[in-house]
Amino acid sequence: MAELLRLENVHAFYGESHILHGVNLNVQQGEVVTLLGRNGAGRTTTLKAILGLVGRRTGSIQIKGQESVNLPPHKIAQMGIGFCPEERGIFASLTCEENLLLPPKVAEGGMTVDEIYALFPNLKERRASPGTRLSGGEQQMLSVARILRTGAGLLLLDEISEGLAPVIVQALGRAIRMLRERGFTIVMVEQNFRFAAPLADRFYVIEHGVVAEAFSASELNAKSDMLKEYLGV
């Protein structure tokens, strides 16, 4: 597999607050990689640093072999990255389908609206409903769906399972598996370890703004004691 993303000695700041202290990680084409850790460990900041959505960042962030640490966020998005933030950002005055069609294309090969509706049947049923009428689970599905038609091949997903009913979490898990089969590369930040564990190929544990542990899915059982120490699971 080709390497799609590499972070080397990445530091990130919000004003005077120094959040990341030298993050090193890599992601291969077609992988699902999960960032684990406690709240405040720096997992979401790692995603935002990749996108240039922090006050300042240093180090090296290579996307498809191209250095991006000095690029503005819109140029980084145009390299084929889609971001699903924790806050979802659904426009209340637009219908479900208008929200879906809003983001611009960043590359060729995005999913069609019909393909997205096949992946998320709930959204097809609610396509004419305003954003305010969608349930929390439907809003989360829409937030993920919006980035699929842009042509982005690298998806950054921030806590997509948080606060959702189990049936919605299961639907999102099925969607991630289908996206992986289609060749998407996914980096997830997840607090819900039971959701993340069966989906990911590899894991990074972030602690105090650095990578404390890195391991593959095949090592998961052997790492259970370490995970209990870091995550309390």
N, C-alpha and C positions, 0 to 999 in steps of 0.2 A: 504493500500500500504506500502511496505517496504521502509525504508529510504536508498537511494543509496549514497548520498553525504551530508556531513555536514562540514561546515567551522565555527570554533569558534575562535574569537579574532585573525584573521589572519592579520599579518603585512607583507608587501612586500617592498623590496628595490631594486633599480638599482644603484649600487655603493653607493654613499652617499645620493641619492634621496630616500626619504621615501614616497611611493606612497599609500599603503593601511595602514589604521590606526585602524585596529580592525574590520575586516569584519565578520559578522555572518549571515549565511544563510544555508538553507537545501533544498534538492531536493529529492522527492519521486520517486520510480520506476514508469516509464511510464508517467511522467509529462513532459510538455513543460514549462520551466521557462525562462522568459526574464529579462535581466538586462538592465534597462533604465538609462539614465543620459546624461549630456552634455559631449562633447569631453573633455578628460583630467580628467574626474571624477574618473577613476580607474576601469572601466568595463572590458576592455581588460586585464588589469593587473590582475584582479581577475581570469580570465580564465587561464592566464599564470602561476599564482601562484598555481592553482590546478595542473597544469602539471609540476611544478618545473622549469619553463622557466624564472625565475627572478633571480636577483643576489643573493638575500637572502630572506628567508621567515621564519616567526615564527608563533606560535599558533598551532592550530590543524586542519588538513584536513583529514577527515575520508572518505574512499571510501569503500562501502559495509561493514562498521564497522571496517575496518582496517586503522590504522594510517599510513599516507603516507608523512607527512611533511618532513621527513628526507630521503626519497627515491629519487634516480636519475630519470630523465625524462623517460628513457626507461623502467624502472621498473613500473612506473606509467601507461604508455601506455599499458603494459602487463596486467594491472588490468582491461582492457576493455574500455579504453577511446580513442576516436577519436577526433582530432582537425582539424577544417577547418579554417586556418588563413585568415586574411583580405587580405594579399598579394597573396593568392592562390597558388603560388609556382609550376606552371605548367612547366614541362621540355620541352623546345622548340624543342629539337632534337628528342624527342620521339613522336610517334603517340598518338592519343587520347586513343586507347586501351592499348598501352604500359604504358602510364601514369596511367591508371586505374589499371593495374595489378602489378604496382611497389610496393606498400606498403605491408609489410609482414602481415600474420595473427597474431592476438594477442589472439584470442579465437575462439572456434567453433561457428557455427551458423551465419556466415556472409552471406550476400546476394550473389547469383550467378551473373555472368556477364549478363546472360539473364534477370534476375530479375531487375538488374540495368538499362539495356537498356529499359525494359518495363516502368520503372519509369521515365527515361529520354530519350525519343525517339530521341531527337536531337543528343545525343552522339552515338547512333547506326548508324545514318546516316553519322556521321563524324568520325567513329572509325579508319579509315585509314589515316586521316588528321594529319599532324604534329601540335604540340602544338601552333606554331606561326600562323597557319591558322585558329584557333578557334576564334570566336568572344568573347567579354568580358563575355557575358551571358553563352556561351558554356563552357568557362574556369571555370566560377563559378559553373556550374552544375557538371563539372568534379572534381572540388575540393571537392564538397560535396560527389560525387559518390565514390571517392577513398577510403573514410573511411568506406563505407558501407560493402565492401567485407572483411574487416579485422576481423570481429567478434566483434568489439567494440559495446557495448550496450548503453554507455553514450557518446553523441555527443556534442561537444563544438563548436558552430558556431559563428564566429566573423564577423558581418556586411555583411552577405551574399547578402543582397539586394542592397548594396551601388552602385550607379552609373549605374544601369541596367535599361533597357527598361521595361515598365509596363508589357508587355506580359511575359517576363522572370521572373519578380518578382511574377506574378501570378502562373507560373509553379513551382517555388520554394515553394510557399505557399502550393500548392497541394501536393508536395512531402513531406513536413513536416507533413501534416495531415496523409498521407499514412504511413509514418514512425512511427508516434505515434500509429496508429492503429495496426502496427506490433509489438508494445511493446518497441520501442526505447525510451530512456529518452534523452531529449534535453535541453541544456542550451544555450540560444542565447543572444548575445550582438547586439542590434539594435538601430540605430538612427531613422529609418523609423517607427514611431509609428503606422501609419496606416497599415503597413505590419504586425507588431508584435501583435497588439491588438487582432485580432480575432483568433490568433493561440495559445496564451499562456494560461495555467491554472492559473499561478501565476506570479506576477511581483515583482522585487526588484528595488528600485530607489537608485542608487549609487551617492553620492555627497561628494566631498573632501575625497575620500578613505574610506568612511564608508557607511553602509546601512542607508539611511535616512527614507525610507518608505518601507513597504512590504504589499501587498494586493492581493486578489484573483481576478479572472476574473469577478466574480459576483459583485464585489465592484467597477468595473471600472467607471461606470457612476458617482457614488458618489465621486470618487476621481478626477474628471475632473479639478476642480479648483486647487487642489494641483499639478496636473501634469502640468498645464499651468505655475505655479510658478517655478517648477523645470526644465521643458523642453521647455517651450515657445511654446506649441502646443495648 
